Amino acid sequence: MESRILQLIAALRASGVRVSLAESAEAFSAVDLMGIQDRNHFRLSLRTTLIKDLRDLPVFDKLFPLFFGSGEPPMMGGDPTDDMTPEEAQMLAQALREFAQSLRQRMQRLMNGEQLSRQELETLGRMVGLNQADDLRYQEWLAQRMMRALAFPEVREALRELMEQLQQMGMSRERLEQMREQIQQNMQGLEDQIKQFAGERIAENLSERPPGENVDNLMNRPFNALADDEKKILQREVKRLAAALRTRIALRQKRAKSGQLDPKSTIRTNLKYHGVPMEIKYRDRTRKPRIVVICDISTSMRFCSELMLSFLFALQGQIRKTYAFAFIDHLESISEDFNGSDADEAVASVLLRMPSGHYNTDLGWSLNDFNNEYLDTLNGQTTLIVVGDGRNNFNDPRLDIFSLMTRRAARTIWLNPEPPVMWHGDSDMPKYAPLCNNVLKVGNLKELVSAVDQLLSA
């Protein structure tokens, strides 16, 4: 208990609340006096001793339940078939057998009121980047990502269909309402459990954060978990990283010139010596790449694509030719925006011309635009790069066009901020991925830098 109180104090300080050593000591004395049996008395003991300014009360009220629980009742346990008639229990069992095995297990656990284990929560948290988050503003967003990784929307829809099927099979309205109420309470309990865990982990990370922001920490943080001021820090960092990459890639390309022996060039050069080899010639092992890049600049992908375009602008000297395109619900060529000398202006002009929006991404239609107008930009010397999460709002993914594009290109690389475990729902990545030479995860700036370095060194 003492360690949790100390973590709460550290999190308060990290959130801007001034807590002195004397006030910390008073808090422990108050807890010793009042005890911890009554949760409300315990909370008031800490709030009275640690908070001296009314403006800090919302911060305390937000952090306290994250370290000491919300005090809400648990999910309803028990087997829902306990008080059912044999016929009703048989209906339920028959309906459950008709659903996919992966959903069936989650549905059964949800109906039984089984909460997630700590290990399952930890695994989900690592999957969505929760370990790197230290801003409580993103508690809700990260919890939603955890539920998406758990296929929660699919489970919710499957349970709705289950209720409809049981109704068609003749189960009574009273029984269906009872089950529906229990399931709704259990679903809410599971959501609350995930949100609570996300908040706890963020609060713990917040309590461990040293004063001042560390750029290395920001580079490891998921793009969608960045605040506006943190994005500006990373935008400045991209310029430094791009300069370092440019130097390293140029040196690598220079060294590669003494690579494979070139017999034709050697014979031609040595004709002046009557064909006796005196000067050895080598082929360039690495040529500057020719790139076609297609970037998703919808709301969920905007910042990732913005950084990628900044990298490509800064690395033009190491690229033979770049054709750049951006899309949300249609495709636009943005190559002309990169003819100037200012990367910030180039990227800003693209984003201003194509304002973002929610749930209107249509990659399939954008691929159709590319096929009609820009297919000749792809050839056997081209690397095709797609920057996007593959979420297509259940529109036609136009796999026929994407397959044609990958056959025309020398290689196809897809940069996606989401891991494969999250490729479900409206994600078409399971269909696109087999057509690519490689799919690289770029959920944060560190991964994006590594991907760009890999792309330009292959």
NUKOL-871635 format. One record per residue (C-alpha): z negated, x negated, y; residue in three letters. Coordinates in steps of 0.1 Angstrom, whole numbers, plus 5000, padded with zeros to 4 digits. Each point is the difference from the previous one (the first is absolute). Last residue first. Layout:
<<Z X Y> 'Ala'>
...
***
This chain:
<<5499 4815 4974> 'Ala'>
<<4983 4986 5031> 'Ser'>
<<5008 5028 5025> 'Leu'>
<<4987 5028 4978> 'Leu'>
<<4969 4982 4988> 'Gln'>
<<4990 4991 5036> 'Asp'>
<<5005 5036 5010> 'Val'>
<<4980 5013 4971> 'Ala'>
<<4971 4976 5007> 'Ser'>
<<4999 5010 5036> 'Val'>
<<5000 5037 4990> 'Leu'>
<<4971 4994 4975> 'Glu'>
<<4979 4984 5028> 'Lys'>
<<5010 5027 5024> 'Leu'>
<<4987 5029 4978> 'Asn'>
<<5013 5024 4974> 'Gly'>
<<5031 4980 4992> 'Val'>
<<5004 5005 4962> 'Lys'>
<<5032 4984 4988> 'Leu'>
<<5026 5018 4979> 'Val'>
<<5026 4977 4983> 'Asn'>
<<5036 5001 4988> 'Asn'>
<<5002 5037 5009> 'Cys'>
<<5016 5028 4979> 'Leu'>
<<4969 5005 4979> 'Pro'>
<<4979 5005 5032> 'Ala'>
<<5020 5029 5014> 'Tyr'>
<<4991 5027 4975> 'Lys'>
<<4963 4991 4996> 'Pro'>
<<5000 4996 5039> 'Met'>
<<5009 5036 5006> 'Asp'>
<<4966 5009 5014> 'Ser'>
<<4995 5037 5008> 'Asp'>
<<4971 5002 4975> 'Gly'>
<<4997 4967 4981> 'His'>
<<5004 4963 5008> 'Trp'>
<<4963 4993 5007> 'Met'>
<<4994 4979 4969> 'Val'>
<<5031 4979 5010> 'Pro'>
<<4982 4985 5030> 'Pro'>
<<5008 5014 5035> 'Glu'>
<<5011 4978 5029> 'Pro'>
<<5036 4998 4987> 'Asn'>
<<5026 4972 5006> 'Leu'>
<<5031 5006 4978> 'Trp'>
<<5022 4970 4992> 'Ile'>
<<5036 5004 4989> 'Thr'>
<<5022 4971 4988> 'Arg'>
<<5036 4989 5004> 'Ala'>
<<5009 5033 5015> 'Ala'>
<<5029 5022 4988> 'Arg'>
<<4982 5012 4969> 'Arg'>
<<4968 5008 5020> 'Thr'>
<<5020 5021 5024> 'Met'>
<<5017 5020 4972> 'Leu'>
<<4966 5007 4984> 'Ser'>
<<4986 5012 5034> 'Phe'>
<<5030 5024 5003> 'Ile'>
<<4995 5015 4966> 'Asp'>
<<4962 5001 5004> 'Leu'>
<<5005 5025 5029> 'Arg'>
<<4962 5006 5004> 'Pro'>
<<5006 5038 5004> 'Asp'>
<<4971 5012 5021> 'Asn'>
<<4965 5004 4985> 'Phe'>
<<4983 4988 5032> 'Asn'>
<<5017 4966 4996> 'Asn'>
<<4971 4976 4994> 'Arg'>
<<5016 4966 4991> 'Gly'>
<<4973 4981 5019> 'Asp'>
<<5025 4981 5021> 'Gly'>
<<5016 4967 5009> 'Val'>
<<5034 4996 4981> 'Val'>
<<5015 4965 4999> 'Ile'>
<<5036 4994 4987> 'Leu'>
<<5008 4963 4996> 'Thr'>
<<5037 4995 5006> 'Thr'>
<<5023 4973 4986> 'Gln'>
<<5018 5023 4975> 'Gly'>
<<5007 5026 5026> 'Asn'>
<<4983 5026 5021> 'Leu'>
<<5009 5007 5036> 'Thr'>
<<5030 5020 4987> 'Asp'>
<<4976 5029 4992> 'Leu'>
<<4994 5006 5037> 'Tyr'>
<<5014 5034 5010> 'Glu'>
<<5002 5026 4972> 'Asn'>
<<4977 4982 4975> 'Asn'>
<<4974 4992 5027> 'Phe'>
<<5000 5037 5011> 'Asp'>
<<4995 5011 4964> 'Asn'>
<<4972 4975 4997> 'Leu'>
<<4984 5017 5030> 'Ser'>
<<5004 5034 4983> 'Trp'>
<<4981 4987 4969> 'Gly'>
<<4973 4983 5021> 'Leu'>
<<4990 5033 5016> 'Asp'>
<<4967 4996 5019> 'Thr'>
<<4989 5032 5018> 'Asn'>
<<4964 5002 4988> 'Tyr'>
<<4984 4987 5032> 'His'>
<<5019 4987 5031> 'Gly'>
<<5011 4968 5016> 'Ser'>
<<5021 4996 5031> 'Pro'>
<<5034 4983 4994> 'Met'>
<<5013 4987 5033> 'Arg'>
<<4966 4988 5012> 'Leu'>
<<4994 4982 4967> 'Leu'>
<<5034 4982 5002> 'Val'>
<<4995 4990 5036> 'Ser'>
<<4965 4987 4993> 'Ala'>
<<5013 4977 4972> 'Val'>
<<5026 4984 5023> 'Ala'>
<<4977 4998 5030> 'Glu'>
<<4973 4983 4979> 'Asp'>
<<5025 4976 4985> 'Ala'>
<<5014 4987 5033> 'Asp'>
<<5032 4980 5000> 'Ser'>
<<5026 5028 4997> 'Gly'>
<<5025 5007 4972> 'Asn'>
<<4972 5016 4979> 'Phe'>
<<5005 5035 5013> 'Asp'>
<<5037 4999 4989> 'Glu'>
<<4988 4998 4963> 'Ser'>
<<4982 5033 5003> 'Ile'>
<<5024 5021 4980> 'Ser'>
<<4987 5036 4996> 'Glu'>
<<4992 5019 4968> 'Leu'>
<<4987 5036 4998> 'His'>
<<4967 5018 4992> 'Asp'>
<<4979 4969 5008> 'Ile'>
<<5023 4971 5000> 'Phe'>
<<5005 4964 5014> 'Ala'>
<<5029 4976 4993> 'Phe'>
<<5004 4963 5005> 'Ala'>
<<5031 4978 4991> 'Tyr'>
<<4990 4964 5000> 'Thr'>
<<5023 4970 4997> 'Lys'>
<<4995 4963 4991> 'Arg'>
<<4962 5001 5001> 'Ile'>
<<4978 4970 5008> 'Gln'>
<<5007 5002 5038> 'Gly'>
<<4994 5037 5000> 'Gln'>
<<4963 4994 4989> 'Leu'>
<<4983 5015 5031> 'Ala'>
<<5021 5032 4998> 'Phe'>
<<4994 5003 4963> 'Leu'>
<<4962 4996 5004> 'Phe'>
<<4999 5026 5028> 'Ser'>
<<5020 5024 4978> 'Leu'>
<<4974 4996 4973> 'Met'>
<<4971 5006 5024> 'Leu'>
<<5016 5033 5012> 'Glu'>
<<5007 5010 4965> 'Ser'>
<<4963 4997 4991> 'Cys'>
<<4990 5018 5032> 'Phe'>
<<5023 5029 4994> 'Arg'>
<<4995 5006 4963> 'Met'>
<<4977 5031 4999> 'Ser'>
<<5013 5014 5033> 'Thr'>
<<5037 4997 4991> 'Ser'>
<<5017 4967 5007> 'Ile'>
<<5015 4994 4966> 'Asp'>
<<5020 4968 5002> 'Cys'>
<<5034 4991 4985> 'Ile'>
<<5007 4962 5000> 'Val'>
<<5034 4985 4992> 'Val'>
<<4997 4962 4998> 'Ile'>
<<5023 4970 4996> 'Arg'>
<<4979 4970 4989> 'Pro'>
<<5003 4965 5013> 'Lys'>
<<5012 4979 4971> 'Arg'>
<<4978 4982 4976> 'Thr'>
<<5011 4973 4975> 'Arg'>
<<5026 4986 5024> 'Asp'>
<<5025 4982 4978> 'Arg'>
<<4997 4962 4996> 'Tyr'>
<<5023 4971 5007> 'Lys'>
<<4998 4966 4985> 'Ile'>
<<5018 4971 5018> 'Glu'>
<<5014 4971 4980> 'Met'>
<<5018 5018 4972> 'Pro'>
<<5032 4981 4990> 'Val'>
<<5029 5023 5008> 'Gly'>
<<5021 4974 5018> 'His'>
<<4972 4992 5025> 'Tyr'>
<<5016 5022 5027> 'Lys'>
<<5001 5028 4974> 'Leu'>
<<4962 4998 5000> 'Asn'>
<<4993 5030 5023> 'Thr'>
<<5023 5023 4979> 'Arg'>
<<4984 4990 4968> 'Ile'>
<<4964 5006 5013> 'Thr'>
<<5010 5033 5016> 'Ser'>
<<5014 5012 4967> 'Lys'>
<<4970 4987 4980> 'Pro'>
<<4973 5016 5021> 'Asp'>
<<4966 4988 4986> 'Leu'>
<<4972 5026 5004> 'Gln'>
<<4973 4995 5027> 'Gly'>
<<5000 4977 5030> 'Ser'>
<<5005 5029 5024> 'Lys'>
<<4968 5016 4988> 'Ala'>
<<4979 4978 5023> 'Arg'>
<<5015 5016 5030> 'Lys'>
<<4995 5035 4987> 'Gln'>
<<4963 4993 4993> 'Arg'>
<<4996 4985 5035> 'Leu'>
<<5015 5031 5016> 'Ala'>
<<4978 5022 4978> 'Ile'>
<<4968 4982 5010> 'Arg'>
<<5009 4999 5037> 'Thr'>
<<5009 5037 5001> 'Arg'>
<<4969 5009 4981> 'Leu'>
<<4978 4983 5025> 'Ala'>
<<5018 5017 5029> 'Ala'>
<<4998 5034 4982> 'Ala'>
<<4963 4996 4994> 'Leu'>
<<4994 4993 5037> 'Arg'>
<<5021 5030 5011> 'Lys'>
<<4984 5022 4973> 'Val'>
<<4965 4992 5014> 'Glu'>
<<5009 5017 5033> 'Arg'>
<<5009 5031 4982> 'Gln'>
<<4969 4996 4978> 'Leu'>
<<4977 5001 5031> 'Ile'>
<<5019 5030 5014> 'Lys'>
<<4995 5018 4967> 'Lys'>
<<4963 4994 5002> 'Glu'>
<<4999 5017 5035> 'Asp'>
<<5017 5030 4986> 'Asp'>
<<4976 5003 4970> 'Ala'>
<<5011 4988 4966> 'Leu'>
<<4995 5019 4967> 'Ala'>
<<5036 5010 4997> 'Asn'>
<<5011 4964 4998> 'Phe'>
<<4975 4991 4972> 'Pro'>
<<4976 4972 5010> 'Arg'>
<<5006 4965 4986> 'Asn'>
<<5016 4987 5032> 'Met'>
<<4971 5016 5020> 'Leu'>
<<4975 4980 4981> 'Asn'>
<<5018 4967 5007> 'Asp'>
<<5002 5010 5037> 'Val'>
<<4962 5002 5001> 'Asn'>
<<4986 5024 5025> 'Glu'>
<<4968 4992 5019> 'Gly'>
<<4964 5001 4987> 'Pro'>
<<4999 4996 4962> 'Pro'>
<<5008 5030 4977> 'Arg'>
<<4974 5006 4973> 'Glu'>
<<4986 5032 5014> 'Ser'>
<<5036 5013 5005> 'Leu'>
<<5009 4993 4964> 'Asn'>
<<4969 5019 4989> 'Glu'>
<<5010 5029 5023> 'Ala'>
<<5035 5000 4987> 'Ile'>
<<4987 5001 4964> 'Arg'>
<<4976 5028 5007> 'Glu'>
<<5027 5020 5019> 'Gly'>
<<5024 4997 4971> 'Ala'>
<<4973 5010 4975> 'Phe'>
<<4991 5030 5020> 'Gln'>
<<5036 5011 5004> 'Lys'>
<<5005 4996 4962> 'Ile'>
<<4969 5020 4992> 'Gln'>
<<5009 5027 5026> 'Asp'>
<<5034 5004 4984> 'Glu'>
<<4985 5002 4966> 'Leu'>
<<4975 5026 5012> 'Gly'>
<<5028 5020 5016> 'Gln'>
<<5019 5000 4968> 'Met'>
<<4968 5011 4981> 'Asn'>
<<4994 5028 5024> 'Gln'>
<<5036 5012 4998> 'Gln'>
<<4999 4998 4962> 'Ile'>
<<4968 5021 4998> 'Gln'>
<<5015 5026 5024> 'Glu'>
<<5032 5001 4980> 'Arg'>
<<4982 5004 4967> 'Met'>
<<4979 5029 5013> 'Gln'>
<<5031 5016 5016> 'Glu'>
<<5019 4996 4967> 'Leu'>
<<4971 5016 4980> 'Arg'>
<<4999 5030 5024> 'Glu'>
<<5037 5004 4999> 'Arg'>
<<5001 5003 4962> 'Ser'>
<<5021 4976 4979> 'Met'>
<<5033 5017 4990> 'Gly'>
<<5024 4971 4992> 'Met'>
<<5016 5005 5034> 'Gln'>
<<4967 4994 5017> 'Gln'>
<<4994 4969 4979> 'Leu'>
<<5034 4987 5011> 'Gln'>
<<4993 5006 5037> 'Glu'>
<<4967 4982 4997> 'Met'>
<<5017 4971 4983> 'Leu'>
<<5026 4999 5027> 'Glu'>
<<4972 4995 5026> 'Arg'>
<<4984 4974 4978> 'Leu'>
<<5033 4981 4998> 'Ala'>
<<5004 5001 5038> 'Glu'>
<<4965 4986 5006> 'Arg'>
<<5006 4973 4973> 'Val'>
<<5033 4990 5016> 'Glu'>
<<4983 4997 5034> 'Pro'>
<<4972 4979 4985> 'Phe'>
<<5023 4975 4983> 'Ala'>
<<4971 4975 5000> 'Leu'>
<<5020 4977 5022> 'Ala'>
<<5005 5030 5024> 'Arg'>
<<4962 5006 5000> 'Met'>
<<4995 4963 5009> 'Met'>
<<5026 5002 5027> 'Arg'>
<<4982 5031 5014> 'Gln'>
<<4967 4981 5000> 'Ala'>
<<5017 4972 5019> 'Leu'>
<<5011 5024 5027> 'Trp'>
<<4967 5017 5003> 'Glu'>
<<4980 4968 5003> 'Gln'>
<<5025 4985 5024> 'Tyr'>
<<4980 5006 5032> 'Arg'>
<<4971 4982 4983> 'Leu'>
<<5016 4966 5006> 'Asp'>
<<4992 4972 4976> 'Asp'>
<<5027 5002 4975> 'Ala'>
<<5008 4970 4977> 'Gln'>
<<4983 5013 4969> 'Asn'>
<<5017 5034 5005> 'Leu'>
<<5035 4985 4994> 'Gly'>
<<5014 5030 4981> 'Val'>
<<4998 4986 4964> 'Met'>
<<4967 4982 5007> 'Arg'>
<<4984 5034 5008> 'Gly'>
<<5015 5017 4970> 'Leu'>
<<4985 4973 4977> 'Thr'>
<<4966 5002 5018> 'Glu'>
<<5000 5038 4996> 'Leu'>
<<5008 4997 4963> 'Glu'>
<<4972 4974 4995> 'Gln'>
<<4975 5022 5018> 'Arg'>
<<5009 5029 4977> 'Ser'>
<<5019 5030 5012> 'Leu'>
<<4982 5033 4999> 'Gln'>
<<5002 5024 4970> 'Glu'>
<<4999 5036 5011> 'Gly'>
<<5013 5013 4966> 'Asn'>
<<5031 5015 5017> 'Met'>
<<5007 4967 5018> 'Leu'>
<<4996 4981 4968> 'Arg'>
<<5024 5023 4982> 'Gln'>
<<5025 4999 5028> 'Met'>
<<4999 4962 5000> 'Arg'>
<<5006 4998 4963> 'Gln'>
<<5027 5026 5000> 'Arg'>
<<5019 4983 5028> 'Leu'>
<<5007 4968 4980> 'Ser'>
<<5006 5021 4968> 'Gln'>
<<5027 5022 5016> 'Ala'>
<<4992 5037 5000> 'Phe'>
<<5007 5024 4972> 'Glu'>
<<4968 4992 4981> 'Arg'>
<<4979 5013 5030> 'Leu'>
<<5015 5035 4996> 'Ala'>
<<4991 5002 4963> 'Gln'>
<<4964 4988 5006> 'Ala'>
<<4995 5026 5028> 'Leu'>
<<5014 5029 4980> 'Met'>
<<4978 4989 4970> 'Gln'>
<<4969 5001 5022> 'Ala'>
<<5010 5034 5012> 'Glu'>
<<5004 5013 4965> 'Glu'>
<<4967 4985 4988> 'Pro'>
<<4982 5018 5029> 'Thr'>
<<4990 4977 5028> 'Met'>
<<4963 4991 5008> 'Asp'>
<<5002 4963 4991> 'Asp'>
<<5037 4997 5007> 'Thr'>
<<4995 4985 5035> 'Pro'>
<<4981 4970 4984> 'Asp'>
<<4972 4988 5023> 'Gly'>
<<4998 4984 5033> 'Gly'>
<<5004 5014 5035> 'Met'>
<<5005 4971 5024> 'Met'>
<<4970 4985 5017> 'Pro'>
<<4980 5015 5029> 'Pro'>
<<5004 4983 5034> 'Glu'>
<<4974 4974 5011> 'Gly'>
<<5026 4980 5018> 'Ser'>
<<4992 4966 4985> 'Gly'>
<<4979 4972 5012> 'Phe'>
<<5024 4973 5013> 'Phe'>
<<5029 5023 5010> 'Leu'>
<<4976 5028 5009> 'Pro'>
<<4985 4977 5027> 'Phe'>
<<5032 4987 5015> 'Leu'>
<<5014 5031 5017> 'Lys'>
<<4967 5013 5013> 'Asp'>
<<4992 4965 5013> 'Phe'>
<<5034 4998 5019> 'Val'>
<<4995 5035 5013> 'Pro'>
<<4966 4991 5013> 'Leu'>
<<5012 4970 5020> 'Asp'>
<<5007 5019 5032> 'Arg'>
<<4964 5013 5000> 'Leu'>
<<4988 4964 5005> 'Asp'>
<<4969 4986 4983> 'Lys'>
<<5011 5002 4964> 'Ile'>
<<4982 4978 4974> 'Leu'>
<<4965 5013 5000> 'Thr'>
<<5006 5038 5003> 'Thr'>
<<5031 4999 4978> 'Arg'>
<<4983 4981 4972> 'Leu'>
<<4970 5023 4998> 'Ser'>
<<5022 5030 5005> 'Leu'>
<<5020 4991 4970> 'Arg'>
<<4969 4995 4978> 'Phe'>
<<4985 5033 5012> 'His'>
<<5033 5018 4991> 'Asn'>
<<5001 4983 4965> 'Arg'>
<<4964 5009 4991> 'Asp'>
<<4990 4976 4973> 'Gln'>
<<5007 4969 5021> 'Ile'>
<<4966 4993 5014> 'Gly'>
<<4987 5009 5035> 'Met'>
<<4978 4970 5006> 'Leu'>
<<5020 4974 4981> 'Asp'>
<<5032 5014 5016> 'Val'>
<<4984 4998 5034> 'Ala'>
<<4990 4963 4994> 'Ser'>
<<5035 4992 4988> 'Phe'>
<<5015 5015 5031> 'Ala'>
<<4975 4983 5023> 'Glu'>
<<5011 4966 4986> 'Ala'>
<<5036 5009 5008> 'Ser'>
<<4990 5010 5035> 'Glu'>
<<4983 4966 5005> 'Ala'>
<<5030 4982 4987> 'Leu'>
<<5022 5018 5026> 'Ser'>
<<5025 5027 4993> 'Val'>
<<5029 5004 5025> 'Arg'>
<<5026 5024 4987> 'Val'>
<<5035 4986 5003> 'Gly'>
<<5015 5010 4966> 'Ser'>
<<4992 4965 4986> 'Ala'>
<<4964 5005 5010> 'Arg'>
<<4998 5034 4983> 'Leu'>
<<5016 4984 4968> 'Ala'>
<<4974 4972 5000> 'Ala'>
<<4972 5026 5003> 'Ile'>
<<5014 5021 4972> 'Leu'>
<<5003 4969 4978> 'Gln'>
<<4964 4991 5007> 'Leu'>
<<4990 5035 4990> 'Ile'>
<<5020 4997 4968> 'Arg'>
<<4984 4966 4992> 'Ser'>
<<4965 5015 5005> 'Glu'>
<<5008 5029 4976> 'Met'>
***
